[in-house]
Amino acid sequence: MSGRARAMLAVLCGTVFLEGIDVAMLAVAVPAIRADLGLSTGTAAWVVSGYVLGYAGFTLLGGRAADLLGRRRMFLLWLVVFIAFSGLGGFATEGWMLVLSRFVTGVAAAFMTPASLSLITTSYQAGRQRNKALMIYAGTSAGGFSLGLVIGGLLTEIGWRWVFFAPVVLAVLILAGALRLLPADRIPPRTGGFDLPGAVTAAGAMLLLVYGIIRLEHGLAGWGFTLAVVAAGSLLTWLFVRIERRTAVPLVRLGILRNAAMVRADTGMMLLFGAFFGFQFMVTLYLQEERGWTSLQTSLALLVAGIDVILAPTVTPILVNRFGTARVIFASFVVAVVSYALFLPVGADWSYLAMLPALTLAGVAFGLGIGPMTIAATDGVPAEEQGLAGGLLQTAMQFGGAVGISAVTAVYGLMGGDGRMEAFRAGLVVPLVMVIAGTVVAAVGLRAGRPTGHTGAEDGPGGGSAGDPAGDPHRGAVGGTGRGAAAGEPPEGGVPSGGVRVGS
Protein backbone atom coordinates (compact mmCIF):
# COMPACT_ATOMS: atom_id res chain seq x y z
CA MET A 1 0.00 0.00 0.00
CA SER A 2 1.00 3.59 -0.50
CA GLY A 3 1.53 5.88 2.47
CA ARG A 4 -1.86 7.50 1.89
CA ALA A 5 -3.52 4.08 1.79
CA ARG A 6 -1.98 3.16 5.13
CA ALA A 7 -3.00 6.48 6.66
CA MET A 8 -6.58 6.08 5.47
CA LEU A 9 -6.70 2.53 6.85
CA ALA A 10 -5.42 3.84 10.20
CA VAL A 11 -8.28 6.35 10.31
CA LEU A 12 -10.94 3.76 9.48
CA CYS A 13 -9.48 1.24 11.93
CA GLY A 14 -9.37 3.99 14.54
CA THR A 15 -13.15 4.23 14.22
CA VAL A 16 -13.82 0.59 15.02
CA PHE A 17 -11.24 0.73 17.82
CA LEU A 18 -13.08 3.76 19.20
CA GLU A 19 -16.36 1.86 19.14
CA GLY A 20 -14.77 -1.13 20.88
CA ILE A 21 -13.09 0.72 23.74
CA ASP A 22 -16.18 2.89 24.22
CA VAL A 23 -18.28 -0.20 25.02
CA ALA A 24 -15.65 -2.03 27.06
CA MET A 25 -14.59 0.94 29.19
CA LEU A 26 -18.16 1.69 30.21
CA ALA A 27 -18.78 -1.94 31.20
CA VAL A 28 -15.96 -1.64 33.76
CA ALA A 29 -17.03 1.81 34.97
CA VAL A 30 -20.74 1.12 35.63
CA PRO A 31 -20.32 0.16 39.33
CA ALA A 32 -18.42 3.41 40.03
CA ILE A 33 -20.99 5.47 38.08
CA ARG A 34 -23.85 3.84 39.97
CA ALA A 35 -22.27 4.54 43.35
CA ASP A 36 -21.37 8.15 42.54
CA LEU A 37 -24.74 9.18 41.06
CA GLY A 38 -26.87 6.93 43.27
CA LEU A 39 -28.48 5.14 40.31
CA SER A 40 -30.98 2.35 40.73
CA THR A 41 -30.15 -1.11 39.39
CA GLY A 42 -32.53 -0.63 36.46
CA THR A 43 -31.07 2.75 35.46
CA ALA A 44 -27.52 1.42 35.74
CA ALA A 45 -28.45 -1.47 33.45
CA TRP A 46 -29.93 0.94 30.91
CA VAL A 47 -26.69 2.94 30.78
CA VAL A 48 -25.27 -0.15 29.04
CA SER A 49 -28.42 -1.38 27.31
CA GLY A 50 -29.23 2.04 25.85
CA TYR A 51 -26.12 1.91 23.69
CA VAL A 52 -26.87 -1.63 22.50
CA LEU A 53 -30.46 -0.63 21.67
CA GLY A 54 -29.37 2.38 19.62
CA TYR A 55 -26.58 0.51 17.85
CA ALA A 56 -28.45 -2.68 16.94
CA GLY A 57 -31.69 -0.83 16.19
CA PHE A 58 -30.20 1.41 13.49
CA THR A 59 -27.22 -0.51 12.07
CA LEU A 60 -29.13 -1.94 9.11
CA LEU A 61 -30.46 1.50 8.23
CA GLY A 62 -27.01 3.00 8.80
CA GLY A 63 -25.36 0.60 6.39
CA ARG A 64 -27.88 1.31 3.64
CA ALA A 65 -27.66 5.06 4.24
CA ALA A 66 -23.92 4.85 3.51
CA ASP A 67 -24.69 3.28 0.10
CA LEU A 68 -27.44 5.71 -0.83
CA LEU A 69 -26.36 9.01 0.74
CA GLY A 70 -22.56 8.74 0.64
CA ARG A 71 -20.09 6.83 2.79
CA ARG A 72 -17.84 9.78 3.54
CA ARG A 73 -20.79 12.02 4.31
CA MET A 74 -22.41 9.55 6.72
CA PHE A 75 -19.08 8.78 8.37
CA LEU A 76 -18.23 12.42 9.08
CA LEU A 77 -21.75 13.47 10.13
CA TRP A 78 -22.24 10.70 12.66
CA LEU A 79 -18.70 10.93 13.98
CA VAL A 80 -19.53 14.52 14.98
CA VAL A 81 -22.72 13.28 16.69
CA PHE A 82 -20.67 10.64 18.51
CA ILE A 83 -18.27 13.30 19.79
CA ALA A 84 -21.09 15.56 21.00
CA PHE A 85 -23.05 12.94 22.93
CA SER A 86 -20.07 11.10 24.36
CA GLY A 87 -18.99 14.45 25.80
CA LEU A 88 -22.50 14.97 27.16
CA GLY A 89 -22.21 11.69 29.05
CA GLY A 90 -19.07 12.94 30.76
CA PHE A 91 -20.96 15.95 32.13
CA ALA A 92 -24.05 13.96 33.19
CA THR A 93 -25.40 14.50 36.69
CA GLU A 94 -28.57 12.41 36.36
CA GLY A 95 -29.22 8.87 35.22
CA TRP A 96 -31.53 9.90 32.35
CA MET A 97 -28.76 12.06 30.90
CA LEU A 98 -26.42 9.06 30.77
CA VAL A 99 -29.07 6.81 29.19
CA LEU A 100 -29.87 9.44 26.53
CA SER A 101 -26.18 9.98 25.85
CA ARG A 102 -25.52 6.27 25.43
CA PHE A 103 -28.55 5.71 23.19
CA VAL A 104 -27.62 8.49 20.76
CA THR A 105 -23.96 7.46 20.85
CA GLY A 106 -25.09 3.96 19.87
CA VAL A 107 -27.14 5.36 16.98
CA ALA A 108 -24.08 7.32 15.81
CA ALA A 109 -21.96 4.16 15.89
CA ALA A 110 -24.68 2.36 13.92
CA PHE A 111 -24.19 4.79 11.03
CA MET A 112 -20.44 5.42 11.08
CA THR A 113 -19.21 1.82 11.62
CA PRO A 114 -20.85 0.29 8.49
CA ALA A 115 -19.69 3.35 6.55
CA SER A 116 -16.09 2.74 7.63
CA LEU A 117 -16.26 -0.95 6.68
CA SER A 118 -17.74 -0.22 3.25
CA LEU A 119 -15.05 2.44 2.66
CA ILE A 120 -12.47 -0.33 3.06
CA THR A 121 -14.23 -2.87 0.86
CA THR A 122 -14.70 -0.35 -1.97
CA SER A 123 -11.36 1.46 -1.71
CA TYR A 124 -8.76 -1.31 -1.61
CA GLN A 125 -7.81 -3.71 -4.38
CA ALA A 126 -9.62 -7.05 -4.35
CA GLY A 127 -7.51 -9.96 -3.21
CA ARG A 128 -4.68 -9.86 -0.73
CA GLN A 129 -4.63 -6.09 -0.27
CA ARG A 130 -8.29 -5.83 0.69
CA ASN A 131 -8.20 -8.99 2.78
CA LYS A 132 -5.16 -7.75 4.71
CA ALA A 133 -6.96 -4.43 5.28
CA LEU A 134 -10.01 -6.29 6.57
CA MET A 135 -7.86 -8.45 8.84
CA ILE A 136 -6.23 -5.35 10.34
CA TYR A 137 -9.69 -3.77 10.69
CA ALA A 138 -11.03 -6.87 12.47
CA GLY A 139 -7.95 -7.12 14.69
CA THR A 140 -8.31 -3.48 15.69
CA SER A 141 -11.97 -4.08 16.53
CA ALA A 142 -11.07 -7.06 18.72
CA GLY A 143 -8.28 -5.08 20.36
CA GLY A 144 -10.66 -2.25 21.16
CA PHE A 145 -12.89 -4.56 23.18
CA SER A 146 -10.02 -6.32 24.91
CA LEU A 147 -7.83 -3.32 25.68
CA GLY A 148 -10.86 -1.21 26.56
CA LEU A 149 -11.35 -3.30 29.68
CA VAL A 150 -7.86 -2.41 30.93
CA ILE A 151 -8.07 1.23 29.85
CA GLY A 152 -11.50 1.49 31.46
CA GLY A 153 -10.18 0.09 34.72
CA LEU A 154 -7.33 2.61 34.77
CA LEU A 155 -9.54 5.60 33.88
CA THR A 156 -12.17 4.59 36.44
CA GLU A 157 -9.49 4.73 39.12
CA ILE A 158 -8.83 8.36 38.06
CA GLY A 159 -12.49 9.27 37.65
CA TRP A 160 -15.33 7.60 35.74
CA ARG A 161 -16.06 10.72 33.68
CA TRP A 162 -12.82 10.11 31.78
CA VAL A 163 -14.45 6.98 30.35
CA PHE A 164 -16.60 9.43 28.35
CA PHE A 165 -14.00 12.14 27.70
CA ALA A 166 -11.23 9.83 26.44
CA PRO A 167 -13.27 8.64 23.40
CA VAL A 168 -13.96 12.29 22.55
CA VAL A 169 -10.23 13.01 22.29
CA LEU A 170 -9.67 9.98 20.05
CA ALA A 171 -12.72 10.79 17.92
CA VAL A 172 -11.51 14.35 17.29
CA LEU A 173 -8.18 12.98 16.03
CA ILE A 174 -10.01 10.55 13.76
CA LEU A 175 -12.21 13.36 12.44
CA ALA A 176 -9.17 15.47 11.55
CA GLY A 177 -7.63 12.57 9.63
CA ALA A 178 -10.90 11.64 7.91
CA LEU A 179 -11.46 15.16 6.57
CA ARG A 180 -8.07 14.96 4.87
CA LEU A 181 -7.89 11.35 3.72
CA LEU A 182 -11.32 9.90 2.92
CA PRO A 183 -12.19 9.84 -0.81
CA ALA A 184 -15.06 11.89 -2.16
CA ASP A 185 -18.43 10.13 -2.37
CA ARG A 186 -19.50 8.56 -5.63
CA ILE A 187 -23.22 8.16 -5.04
CA PRO A 188 -24.91 5.94 -7.67
CA PRO A 189 -27.86 7.52 -9.51
CA ARG A 190 -31.28 6.49 -8.23
CA THR A 191 -34.67 6.52 -9.86
CA GLY A 192 -37.59 7.07 -7.52
CA GLY A 193 -37.77 8.41 -4.01
CA PHE A 194 -36.35 7.25 -0.71
CA ASP A 195 -38.06 4.22 0.82
CA LEU A 196 -39.28 5.97 3.98
CA PRO A 197 -41.84 3.29 4.97
CA GLY A 198 -39.12 0.66 4.71
CA ALA A 199 -36.73 2.75 6.80
CA VAL A 200 -39.32 3.34 9.54
CA THR A 201 -40.45 -0.29 9.76
CA ALA A 202 -36.85 -1.59 9.66
CA ALA A 203 -35.74 0.68 12.51
CA GLY A 204 -38.89 -0.06 14.52
CA ALA A 205 -38.52 -3.82 14.09
CA MET A 206 -34.87 -3.79 15.12
CA LEU A 207 -35.54 -1.61 18.16
CA LEU A 208 -38.37 -3.82 19.42
CA LEU A 209 -36.55 -7.10 18.82
CA VAL A 210 -33.38 -5.92 20.54
CA TYR A 211 -35.39 -4.50 23.43
CA GLY A 212 -37.11 -7.87 23.78
CA ILE A 213 -33.72 -9.60 23.85
CA ILE A 214 -32.43 -7.18 26.49
CA ARG A 215 -35.49 -7.96 28.66
CA LEU A 216 -34.37 -11.60 28.84
CA GLU A 217 -32.08 -10.40 31.63
CA HIS A 218 -35.16 -10.17 33.90
CA GLY A 219 -35.83 -13.89 33.54
CA LEU A 220 -39.47 -14.85 34.20
CA ALA A 221 -40.32 -11.42 35.62
CA GLY A 222 -42.58 -9.57 33.20
CA TRP A 223 -42.40 -12.37 30.60
CA GLY A 224 -45.81 -11.40 29.20
CA PHE A 225 -44.60 -7.91 28.29
CA THR A 226 -41.38 -9.34 26.85
CA LEU A 227 -43.34 -11.68 24.57
CA ALA A 228 -45.55 -8.78 23.47
CA VAL A 229 -42.49 -6.71 22.55
CA VAL A 230 -40.94 -9.57 20.55
CA ALA A 231 -44.27 -10.23 18.82
CA ALA A 232 -44.57 -6.55 17.86
CA GLY A 233 -41.01 -6.60 16.51
CA SER A 234 -41.75 -9.75 14.51
CA LEU A 235 -44.90 -8.14 13.09
CA LEU A 236 -42.93 -5.09 11.97
CA THR A 237 -40.32 -7.39 10.41
CA TRP A 238 -43.04 -9.10 8.39
CA LEU A 239 -44.43 -5.71 7.36
CA PHE A 240 -40.93 -4.54 6.35
CA VAL A 241 -40.49 -7.58 4.08
CA ARG A 242 -43.88 -6.92 2.49
CA ILE A 243 -42.96 -3.29 1.83
CA GLU A 244 -39.58 -4.17 0.33
CA ARG A 245 -41.13 -6.72 -2.01
CA ARG A 246 -43.66 -4.25 -3.37
CA THR A 247 -41.76 -0.96 -3.55
CA ALA A 248 -40.09 -0.01 -6.83
CA VAL A 249 -36.92 1.21 -5.10
CA PRO A 250 -36.51 -0.86 -1.91
CA LEU A 251 -34.31 0.24 0.95
CA VAL A 252 -32.95 -3.30 1.18
CA ARG A 253 -32.80 -5.59 -1.84
CA LEU A 254 -33.97 -8.83 -0.27
CA GLY A 255 -32.18 -10.82 -2.97
CA ILE A 256 -28.90 -10.14 -1.17
CA LEU A 257 -29.99 -12.76 1.37
CA ARG A 258 -29.74 -15.43 -1.35
CA ASN A 259 -25.96 -15.24 -0.87
CA ALA A 260 -25.80 -18.30 1.38
CA ALA A 261 -22.13 -17.77 2.21
CA MET A 262 -22.84 -14.24 3.45
CA VAL A 263 -25.76 -15.46 5.57
CA ARG A 264 -23.57 -18.17 7.12
CA ALA A 265 -20.85 -15.62 7.85
CA ASP A 266 -23.32 -13.27 9.55
CA THR A 267 -24.80 -16.14 11.57
CA GLY A 268 -21.34 -17.31 12.59
CA MET A 269 -20.34 -13.80 13.63
CA MET A 270 -23.50 -13.46 15.73
CA LEU A 271 -22.74 -16.71 17.56
CA LEU A 272 -19.00 -16.11 18.06
CA PHE A 273 -19.51 -12.49 19.13
CA GLY A 274 -22.39 -13.30 21.47
CA ALA A 275 -20.56 -16.22 23.07
CA PHE A 276 -17.40 -14.19 23.61
CA PHE A 277 -19.25 -11.34 25.29
CA GLY A 278 -21.41 -13.66 27.37
CA PHE A 279 -18.30 -15.55 28.52
CA GLN A 280 -16.43 -12.34 29.29
CA PHE A 281 -19.41 -11.02 31.27
CA MET A 282 -19.66 -14.19 33.38
CA VAL A 283 -15.91 -14.23 34.06
CA THR A 284 -16.05 -10.57 35.15
CA LEU A 285 -18.99 -11.37 37.43
CA TYR A 286 -17.14 -14.36 38.89
CA LEU A 287 -13.92 -12.45 39.59
CA GLN A 288 -15.65 -9.45 41.17
CA GLU A 289 -18.57 -11.07 43.03
CA GLU A 290 -17.09 -14.42 44.05
CA ARG A 291 -13.41 -13.56 44.33
CA GLY A 292 -13.75 -9.91 45.40
CA TRP A 293 -11.31 -8.58 42.79
CA THR A 294 -11.30 -4.88 41.95
CA SER A 295 -12.24 -3.59 38.49
CA LEU A 296 -8.56 -2.95 37.72
CA GLN A 297 -7.50 -6.45 38.84
CA THR A 298 -10.29 -7.94 36.72
CA SER A 299 -9.26 -5.89 33.70
CA LEU A 300 -5.63 -7.01 34.00
CA ALA A 301 -6.72 -10.64 34.41
CA LEU A 302 -8.69 -10.45 31.16
CA LEU A 303 -5.85 -8.76 29.29
CA VAL A 304 -4.58 -12.13 28.07
CA ALA A 305 -7.73 -12.42 25.95
CA GLY A 306 -6.37 -9.40 24.07
CA ILE A 307 -4.11 -11.77 22.17
CA ASP A 308 -6.75 -11.46 19.44
CA VAL A 309 -5.42 -7.99 18.54
CA ILE A 310 -2.04 -9.59 17.75
CA LEU A 311 -3.33 -12.68 15.96
CA ALA A 312 -6.02 -11.11 13.75
CA PRO A 313 -3.74 -8.93 11.57
CA THR A 314 -0.63 -11.14 11.66
CA VAL A 315 -1.12 -14.90 12.02
CA THR A 316 -4.72 -15.14 10.78
CA PRO A 317 -3.97 -13.72 7.27
CA ILE A 318 -1.22 -16.34 6.84
CA LEU A 319 -3.62 -19.10 7.84
CA VAL A 320 -6.31 -17.76 5.51
CA ASN A 321 -3.88 -17.62 2.58
CA ARG A 322 -2.79 -21.17 3.32
CA PHE A 323 -6.08 -22.87 4.25
CA GLY A 324 -8.88 -20.49 3.20
CA THR A 325 -11.46 -18.61 5.24
CA ALA A 326 -13.83 -21.58 5.69
CA ARG A 327 -11.26 -23.78 7.43
CA VAL A 328 -9.95 -20.96 9.62
CA ILE A 329 -13.48 -20.05 10.73
CA PHE A 330 -14.19 -23.69 11.57
CA ALA A 331 -10.95 -23.85 13.57
CA SER A 332 -11.89 -20.70 15.50
CA PHE A 333 -15.14 -22.29 16.68
CA VAL A 334 -13.40 -25.51 17.67
CA VAL A 335 -10.90 -23.51 19.76
CA ALA A 336 -13.79 -21.57 21.33
CA VAL A 337 -15.55 -24.81 22.30
CA VAL A 338 -12.38 -26.04 24.01
CA SER A 339 -11.89 -22.69 25.77
CA TYR A 340 -15.39 -22.42 27.26
CA ALA A 341 -15.46 -26.12 28.16
CA LEU A 342 -12.21 -25.70 30.11
CA PHE A 343 -13.73 -22.90 32.20
CA LEU A 344 -17.03 -24.70 32.85
CA PRO A 345 -15.93 -26.54 36.05
CA VAL A 346 -14.75 -23.25 37.60
CA GLY A 347 -14.39 -23.41 41.38
CA ALA A 348 -14.44 -20.89 44.19
CA ASP A 349 -10.74 -21.41 44.88
CA TRP A 350 -9.37 -21.49 41.33
CA SER A 351 -5.97 -19.86 40.87
CA TYR A 352 -5.36 -17.49 38.01
CA LEU A 353 -3.04 -20.07 36.43
CA ALA A 354 -5.97 -22.51 36.32
CA MET A 355 -8.04 -19.90 34.44
CA LEU A 356 -5.24 -18.86 32.08
CA PRO A 357 -5.61 -21.56 29.37
CA ALA A 358 -9.34 -20.90 28.92
CA LEU A 359 -8.91 -17.11 28.86
CA THR A 360 -6.05 -17.34 26.36
CA LEU A 361 -7.90 -19.72 24.05
CA ALA A 362 -10.96 -17.45 24.14
CA GLY A 363 -8.84 -14.64 22.71
CA VAL A 364 -7.26 -16.99 20.15
CA ALA A 365 -10.71 -18.12 18.95
CA PHE A 366 -11.94 -14.55 18.59
CA GLY A 367 -8.76 -13.49 16.76
CA LEU A 368 -9.01 -16.42 14.34
CA GLY A 369 -12.68 -15.95 13.51
CA ILE A 370 -13.56 -12.28 13.35
CA GLY A 371 -11.37 -11.35 10.34
CA PRO A 372 -12.25 -14.28 8.03
CA MET A 373 -15.95 -13.83 8.78
CA THR A 374 -15.69 -10.14 7.91
CA ILE A 375 -14.19 -11.13 4.54
CA ALA A 376 -16.84 -13.80 3.98
CA ALA A 377 -19.69 -11.41 4.84
CA THR A 378 -18.62 -8.83 2.22
CA ASP A 379 -17.13 -11.03 -0.51
CA GLY A 380 -19.17 -11.32 -3.71
CA VAL A 381 -21.37 -8.30 -2.84
CA PRO A 382 -21.67 -5.51 -5.47
CA ALA A 383 -19.91 -2.26 -4.62
CA GLU A 384 -23.20 -0.36 -4.42
CA GLU A 385 -24.41 -2.69 -1.64
CA GLN A 386 -21.24 -2.92 0.46
CA GLY A 387 -22.75 -0.60 3.07
CA LEU A 388 -25.77 -2.89 3.32
CA ALA A 389 -23.51 -5.93 3.70
CA GLY A 390 -21.57 -4.14 6.43
CA GLY A 391 -24.82 -3.15 8.13
CA LEU A 392 -26.05 -6.75 8.11
CA LEU A 393 -22.76 -7.90 9.62
CA GLN A 394 -22.77 -5.25 12.34
CA THR A 395 -26.44 -5.99 13.09
CA ALA A 396 -25.58 -9.66 13.52
CA MET A 397 -22.74 -8.74 15.89
CA GLN A 398 -24.92 -6.50 18.03
CA PHE A 399 -27.76 -9.03 18.13
CA GLY A 400 -25.24 -11.65 19.16
CA GLY A 401 -23.83 -9.45 21.91
CA ALA A 402 -27.32 -8.65 23.22
CA VAL A 403 -28.35 -12.32 23.17
CA GLY A 404 -25.10 -13.49 24.78
CA ILE A 405 -25.17 -11.10 27.72
CA SER A 406 -28.94 -11.25 28.25
CA ALA A 407 -29.06 -15.05 28.12
CA VAL A 408 -26.21 -15.62 30.59
CA THR A 409 -27.72 -13.04 32.93
CA ALA A 410 -31.15 -14.69 32.74
CA VAL A 411 -29.73 -18.19 33.39
CA TYR A 412 -27.55 -16.89 36.22
CA GLY A 413 -30.58 -15.26 37.84
CA LEU A 414 -32.82 -18.30 37.41
CA MET A 415 -30.19 -20.44 39.15
CA GLY A 416 -30.24 -18.18 42.17
CA GLY A 417 -27.40 -15.76 41.39
CA ASP A 418 -25.87 -14.11 44.45
CA GLY A 419 -22.40 -15.46 43.74
CA ARG A 420 -23.42 -19.15 43.85
CA MET A 421 -20.98 -21.36 41.92
CA GLU A 422 -23.85 -23.41 40.47
CA ALA A 423 -25.27 -20.21 38.99
CA PHE A 424 -21.90 -19.24 37.49
CA ARG A 425 -21.48 -22.65 35.90
CA ALA A 426 -25.03 -22.59 34.53
CA GLY A 427 -24.43 -19.17 32.98
CA LEU A 428 -21.22 -20.43 31.35
CA VAL A 429 -23.19 -23.15 29.55
CA VAL A 430 -24.80 -20.48 27.33
CA PRO A 431 -21.63 -19.36 25.47
CA LEU A 432 -20.58 -23.00 25.15
CA VAL A 433 -23.87 -23.88 23.45
CA MET A 434 -23.55 -20.85 21.14
CA VAL A 435 -20.08 -21.83 19.88
CA ILE A 436 -21.17 -25.45 19.43
CA ALA A 437 -23.96 -24.12 17.20
CA GLY A 438 -21.38 -21.97 15.42
CA THR A 439 -19.23 -25.04 14.81
CA VAL A 440 -22.18 -26.69 13.07
CA VAL A 441 -22.72 -23.61 10.87
CA ALA A 442 -19.01 -23.51 9.98
CA ALA A 443 -19.06 -27.24 9.18
CA VAL A 444 -21.92 -26.66 6.75
CA GLY A 445 -19.74 -24.01 5.12
CA LEU A 446 -16.90 -26.51 4.74
CA ARG A 447 -19.20 -29.03 3.05
CA ALA A 448 -20.58 -26.36 0.72
CA GLY A 449 -17.08 -25.40 -0.46
CA ARG A 450 -15.67 -26.66 -3.73
CA PRO A 451 -12.48 -28.72 -3.64
CA THR A 452 -10.94 -26.91 -6.60
CA GLY A 453 -8.22 -24.36 -6.00
CA HIS A 454 -10.11 -21.39 -7.45
CA THR A 455 -8.38 -18.06 -6.86
CA GLY A 456 -9.29 -14.43 -7.22
CA ALA A 457 -6.85 -14.02 -10.12
CA GLU A 458 -9.06 -16.21 -12.29
CA ASP A 459 -11.89 -13.72 -12.07
CA GLY A 460 -10.04 -10.82 -13.57
CA PRO A 461 -10.02 -7.32 -12.08
CA GLY A 462 -12.02 -7.25 -8.90
CA GLY A 463 -11.74 -11.00 -8.43
CA GLY A 464 -15.50 -11.41 -8.29
CA SER A 465 -15.72 -9.47 -5.06
CA ALA A 466 -17.18 -6.11 -4.19
CA GLY A 467 -17.01 -4.67 -7.67
CA ASP A 468 -17.91 -7.81 -9.59
CA PRO A 469 -21.47 -8.89 -8.96
CA ALA A 470 -21.08 -11.55 -11.61
CA GLY A 471 -18.21 -13.18 -9.73
CA ASP A 472 -18.47 -16.26 -7.61
CA PRO A 473 -20.10 -15.16 -4.33
CA HIS A 474 -18.88 -18.27 -2.53
CA ARG A 475 -15.18 -17.69 -3.09
CA GLY A 476 -13.31 -17.92 0.18
CA ALA A 477 -16.45 -17.48 2.25
CA VAL A 478 -17.76 -19.63 5.07
CA GLY A 479 -19.48 -21.77 2.51
CA GLY A 480 -16.94 -21.21 -0.22
CA THR A 481 -13.76 -22.78 -1.45
CA GLY A 482 -10.86 -23.47 0.79
CA ARG A 483 -8.73 -20.67 -0.65
CA GLY A 484 -10.74 -18.00 -2.46
CA ALA A 485 -9.87 -14.32 -2.67
CA ALA A 486 -7.51 -14.51 0.24
CA ALA A 487 -5.15 -16.67 -1.77
CA GLY A 488 -5.58 -14.95 -5.12
CA GLU A 489 -4.07 -11.70 -6.28
CA PRO A 490 -5.86 -9.54 -8.86
CA PRO A 491 -4.02 -8.54 -12.03
CA GLU A 492 -1.76 -5.52 -11.73
CA GLY A 493 -3.86 -2.40 -11.43
CA GLY A 494 -7.04 -4.35 -10.70
CA VAL A 495 -9.54 -2.32 -8.68
CA PRO A 496 -13.16 -3.00 -7.79
CA SER A 497 -15.74 -1.19 -9.83
CA GLY A 498 -17.02 1.86 -8.05
CA GLY A 499 -14.03 1.85 -5.69
CA VAL A 500 -11.16 4.26 -5.29
CA ARG A 501 -7.73 2.79 -5.78
CA VAL A 502 -5.70 3.88 -2.79
CA GLY A 503 -3.10 1.12 -2.85
CA SER A 504 -0.12 0.70 -5.12
PyMOL commands that set and color helices and strands:
alter all, ss='L'
color gray80, all
select helices_A, chain A and resi 3-37+41-69+71-90+95-123+128-158+162-181+196-218+223-246+254-258+260-290+295-323+325-343+352-378+383-414+421-448+456-459
alter helices_A, ss='H'
color red, helices_A
deselect
rebuild
show_as cartoon
